[in-house]
Amino acid sequence: MQSQTENKSPSNGQQTQDTRPVTLPGSAAFQAQYALRDTAAGLITGAMAIPLSIGIAIMSDYPIKVGLATVAFACLVGWINAWLRPGNFIGAPGIAAGLAPVLALGVASFGWENMAFCIFLTSAMQAIIWKFNWQRYLLIAVPVYLVEGLLAGVGLKILLKFSEFTYEIPEEAITEEFWNSARIQMVAISTAGLGVFLFLFSKFKDTQPAIPYFVLIIGGVLLAQFITLPMIFVEDIDLYLKLPLPEADTTIITLIYMILFSAMLAIVDVIEQVMSNAAIEKIDPLKRKTNSNNSLLAIWIANMGSSFFHGMTNLDGLAKSTTNRLAGAITKFSVLIIGFVVCFFTFNTQYLDYLPKFALAAIMMFTGYKMIAGLAHVTHYGPYALMLAILTAGLVFQVGIFEGLLIAMALHGIIHFMVYTKHDKMPGRSVVKRYFDNLKNDSSNLQ
C-alpha cells in the first residue's frame, strides 16, 4: 500500500503549494523503519485506552471485560484492514463514549440477551452504508451541529454519572451523617486528583497527552496502598462465541423497535467516525489523505465480529488517536500493539482491581466535558445552529438520545419548511424537491 501527501515546491523564488499528490512508499499497516516508534506509541496509547474503555463500558451497562475484548478485536481488524484498504493512518479503535448511553438504553429496553442481535443489525446496516458509500450524504442529511448537540447531551450524562464516584466511600465508612470525615476526605482527594490531571493535560496536551493519565492512575494506585478507597471491580466473566440471534420470546413490536434502534446506532456511529476521520487527517504527521469509506469497512467488520461474543460498537476515537499520533505513531502497527496491551488486561482482569474509582471519575468527567465543549465548534455555523445544538443537547439529556435526536431533526425540518413556504413563498413540493436536489449536488462534490 502507498499513502499520499501534498508537495510544496518553490516557484520563482516563492513558496507555492502544489496540490499534486506525492507517493510515499510503504504499507499503511507496517514499515520496518517505524517499527520501534509504532511499538512505543502503541504501548502508551494502549495503557491510556484501559481506563477510558472501562469507564465507557460502565456507562454502557456492559461488562468491563466485554468492552476490553471489543477494543482488542477492533484493533486486530483495523490493523488487517490497513494492509488491504487503509482508511486513516494513525486512528486508534475503541468503544466510543458518545455511544455509551445509547447502548445502555438498548440494554434497558431490550435486555442484555438481545443486544448481540442489535449490534449485528447495526453492523449489517453499516455494511450497506459502506457498500454504497452513503457516508457521503450523512453529514448533509444530518447537520453536524445536531451531532455536536447530541454529543454534548451525552457528555453531560457522562459527567454527572461519574461525578458520583468523586464522593463515594467504602461501605464500612458510611454513617448516618452523609458528610462525615471519610466523605469529605474522598471529595478532597477527588478534587486534587482532577486538578492535577487538568494541570498536566494543559501542559502536555500538545506533546505527550498520555502523561496526565499515567500520573493520575499510578498516583491513585499508590494512594490506595495507604488509604482505603473505593476500587473498580471487574467481573471475570467467560467470553464465548454465540450466534447473535434475538431471544425466542421477542415480539414483533420489540423486533421493530430493535431495528429502528440499530439504525440510529449505525448512523450515529458512522457520523462520529466521519467526523473523527476529518480530525485525524489534520493531525497525521505525513498529511496522508483519509478514506472514510475504508474506515467504515473496518468498523462494520469489527462490529459484526464482536456481536458473536456479545461485544460493543467501535470507532476510531479522537482522544486515543491524538495520543497515538503524539506518542509517535506513523503506521497502523501501533494499533496492533494497542490491541495486545488491551488483550493482556482482558484476560488478566485481576490487575484492574487496583484502579481507584476517583481516578476513573476524573478521566471520564474530563471526557464528558470535552464532549460538551464541542458546542464551541457550532458557533462557526451561526446563532441558529448554536441554538438548535443546545436544544438538541437538552433534549438528549432530558428525554433520551433516540427521542431527542428525532425531535431536533423534526424541528429543524419544520423550521426550514416554514421559512421557504411562508417567507420565500415556495410551494411545499418545491421545498422537498429542492432539499433532495441540494443533497445530491452537494454530495457529488464530496471526496
N, C-alpha and C positions, 0 to 999 in steps of 0.2 A: 504493500500500500504506500501511497505517497500523499503527502499533505501539501497545501498551498499557502503562500503568504504574499503580501504585496511588496513590490520593489520600489524603492525611491532612488532615483538616479539624477545626477546633476545635468542641467541643460543650460548652455550659455552662461555658465558661471553661477547659476542659481539652482536652488534645490526645488525640484518639482516632483509631484507624486505621479508615478506611473502605476496605473491600476492593473497592468498585466500581471497575472499570477506567476510566481516563481516556484518551480517544483523543488520540494525538499525531500530528498531520498530517504527511504527507511519506512518501516512499518509504524502504524499508529499504536500497535499493541506492544511492541518491544524493539528496542535498539540497544545493542550491547554497550555503546558508548555512554548511555544514560542509565545503565542498569543500577549502579550504586546510588545515584540521585533518586531514581524512582523507588528504590527499596527504602531509603531513608524517609522519603515523603510518605510512602505507604504506611510505615511503622508509626509515624507521627499522626497522620490522619486517622489511622485505624484506632489508635488509643483515644483520640478525641471523639470518634464515632460511637464508642461504647456508651458513655453516659447519655449522649443525645438519643441513641436508639432505645436505651432503657426508658428514658422519660417519655418518648413518643409512644412506646408500647404501653406504658401505664396509662397515658392519656387515651389510647385507643381501646382500652379494656381488653387487650391481648396479653397472653403470657409473654414475659420478657424473653424467654428462650426462643419462642417462635419469631419474635421481632428480630433477634440477632441472627437466627437461621435465615430469615428472609434477606437480610443485608448481605450475608456471606454468599448466598446463592446468586443474588443480583450482581455482586461483584464478579463472580465467575462468568456469568452470562455476558456482562458488559465487556470483560476482557476478551472473551472469544469473539464477540461481535466486532470488536475493534480490528481483528485480523481480516474480517470479511467486508464489513460495511461500517466504517467508523463514523460516528455522529459528531460528538465533541471529543476533544483530545485529552482533557485533564479533569473531566467531570467525575465525581465520586458518587456511586449509587448509595441509596439508603432509603429508609422509610421516611415519608415526608410529614413534617409537623402539621402542615396545612390540611392534611387528610385525616389526622388523628381523630377529631371529633366526628367526622363522617363515619369512620369505621366503628367508633363507639356507638353511634346512632344505629348502625346496622346490627351490631351485637344486641342492643337493647330491643330492636324492632323485630328481628328475625331469629334471634337465638344464635349462640356460638356455633351450633351444629350446621347451620345454613350458610355461614359466612364463607366457607370454602367455595360453595357454588356461586355466591355473589362475586367473589374475586375471579373465578373462572369466567363468568359472564362479562365482567369488566375487561378482562384481557381479550376476550373474543371481540368485543366492540372496539377495543384499541387496535386489534389486528385489522379490522375493516377500515378504521381511520388511517392506519399506516398504508394499507394496500392501495387506497385511492388518494393518498396524500391529502386528506381532508384537514390536516392540521393547518394548512394554508388559510383556511376560512375561519377557523375558530376564534382567533383574536379580533376578527372583524365582526362576526356574528355575536360574540360575547365581548363587549368592550373591556379593555384592560383595566379601566378604573373600577368596573364592577368586580373583577377578580381581586384587585387590591383591597376593595372594601370587604369582600368575603374573607380574605386572609387576615385583615385587621380584626374582624369579629372573632375568628378562630384564635388569633393571637391573644385577645382579651380573655377568652375562655382558658387558654393555657396558662396565662399569667395568674389568674385567680385560682385555678386548680392547684398549682404548685406553690402558691403563697401559703397554703395551709401547712406545708412542710416546714415553713420557717418558724412556726411556734409549736410544732408537735413535739411532745416529750414522751419518754418511756412510760409504759403503763404503770410501773411501780412508783413513779414520781407524781402521778395525778392525785390531787386532793380536792376537797370541796371548794376551795378557793381557786378560781381559774388562773388569776395572775399570781401564782406562787413564785418562789425564788427560782425553781427549776425552769419554769416557762420564761421568766424574764431573762435568765441566763441563755436560754436557747435563742430567743429573739436577738440578744446582743451578739451571739456567735454568728447567727444567720446574717445579720446586718453587716458585721465586719467582713464575713466571707464574700458577700455580694459587693461590698465596697472595694475590697482587694481585687476581685475579679474584674469589675468595671475599670478600675485604675489601670490594671495590667493590659486589659483589652485596648483601652485608648492609647496606651503606649506602644503596644506591639501589633496592633491590628494590620498594619501595612508591611510588617516584616515577618513576624512569627506569631500568628494568631492562636496557635495551639498552646503557647506558654500559659495564659491565664487558666486554661482548662487543667493543665498539668499541676500548676501551683495549687489550685483550689482542691483538686481531688487528692493529691498527695498530702496537702495540709490537713484536709478533713480526715483522711485515714490515720495520720499521726495523732491528731487531736483525739480521735476516738479511742486511742490506747490509754488516755489519761482521764477522759470524761465519758460518762455513759450517754450515748447519743442514739436517737432512732436511726436504724440502719435499713438499707434496701434489702428486701427478701426476695430472692429469685427462686421460684418453684421449679424444681428439677423434673419437669415433665418429660415424657417419652415423645420423641419425634418419630412419626411413622407415615408411610405413604397410604393414601386412600383416594378413591375416585371422588372428585368434587361434585357430588350429586345432592339435590335437595332431599330433605327428610321425607319419608313416606307419607306423613300426615300433613304435608304442606298443602294448603288450599289454593285454588285458582287465583283468588283475590290476592293472597300473600305472594304468589308467584309473580303476578303483575307488578306489585309494589317492588319486589326484588329486582325485576327487570328495569324499572324506572330508576331505582336507587343505583343500580350498577351503571346505568347510562350517565347519571350525574357524576358518579365516582370516576368513570372513564374520562369524561370531558374535563373535569377539574384537574385530574392527574396529567392529562395531555397539555392543557393550557399552562399549568405550572412548569412542565418540562420545557415547553417552547420559550416561556419567559426566562427560565434558568439558562437555557442554551444561549440566548441573546447576551446574557451577562457573562457566561463562561467564555464565550468567544472574545469578549472585550479584554479578559484577563489572561488569555492564552499567551504564554511567553513568546511563541513563534508566530502569533497573529494568524493562525490557521482558521480557515472557514469552517463553520459548523454546519452539518447537515441534520436538521431537526428530525426529518423523517427517519433517518437511520437510527437516531436515538430512540425513537418510538418503537423501532423493531426490537431493540434490546429490552425496552420496558415491558412490552406485551409478552415477549417470550419468558422473561423473568416472572411476571405476574402469573402467567399460565402455569409455569412450573411450580411456583410457590403454592398455588391453590391445591396441589396434590399432597402437600404436607401441612395444610391449613394456614399458609403464610399470609402475608400482608401485601399491600401495593407498594411500589417503589418508584423512585425517580432520582435523577442526579441533582442533589440538593446544592444550593449555592454556598451555604456555610461550609460544608465539608469540601466542596470543590475549590473554594477560595483558599482554605487551609492547605489542600493538596498542592495548589499552584505555588503558594508562598513557601511551602516546605521543599520545593524544588522539582516537582513532577514535570516530566516532559512527555511521557507516553502513558498509555493505559496499563503498563506493567505495574504502576503504583497501585492501581485498583485491585489487581490480583493480590498484592501484599496486604492491602486493607482487608480483603476477604479472608486471608489466612489469620490475621490478628483477630477479627471478629469471630471466626470459626473456632479459634482456640478457646475463647471465653464462652462460646455457645456450648461447648462440651466440657467446660470446666467452670461451671457457674458458681462453685463454692468461693471463688476468688472475688466475685461481685458482691458478696455479703459484707465486704469491708467498706463499701461505699456509703457514707452518711447521707441521709435524706436532705439535709440542709445544703450540701454541695450540689446535689442534683437539682434542688429547687432554684438555686442561683442560676444554673445553666439554662434551665427551662424558662424561668421568668425572663431572662435576657432574650431568649429565643422568641417568646411571646411579644416582648417589647419591640424587637426588630420587625416583627410582622405588622404591628400597629404603626410603627414609624414609616412603613411603606406607603402610608397615605400621603406622605410628603411628595412622592413621585407624581401623585394625581394633580397637584397644583399646576403642572405644565399643561393640563388639558382644560383649564379654566374653572370658574366657580360652579358651573352646572355639574361638571364631572365630580368635583370635590364634594358637593352636597349629596350627590347620588351615592358616592362611595361611602360617605359617613353614614347615610341612611342604610345602605346595604350592610355595613358593619353592625349597626344597631339591630337590624332585623335578624341577621345571622346569630348574634349573641342572644337575642330575646326569644325568637320563635323557632330557631333551628337553621341549619345550613341549607338543607334542601328547600324548605319553605321560604326562607329569607331570600335566597338567590332567585327563585321563581317570581316572588313578589317584586323584587327590584327590577328584574328583566321586563316583567309585565308593565310596571310603572314607566320604565324607560321607553318602551314601545308606545304606550298610550300618549305620553308627552310629545313624542316626535310626531305621532299621527295627528294629534290635535293641532300642533304648530303648523304642519303642512296643509291640513284641511281648513283650519279656521283663519290662520294668518296669511298663508300663501294661496288660499282658495283652490287647492288641488283636489280633484276627485279622489275618493278613498282607494279605488282600484289603481290609480296612477301612483299613489304613495307606495303601495305594496310593490308594484312593478318597479318603481324607482329604487326601492331598497334592494331588490334582488339583482337589478342591473348593476347597481353600485358594488354590491358584494362580488359579483362576477368580475367586473372591471378591476376593482382593487386587488382581488386575489390573483388576477392574471399578471400583476406587476410584482408579486412576491417572489422571492428567490426560493 
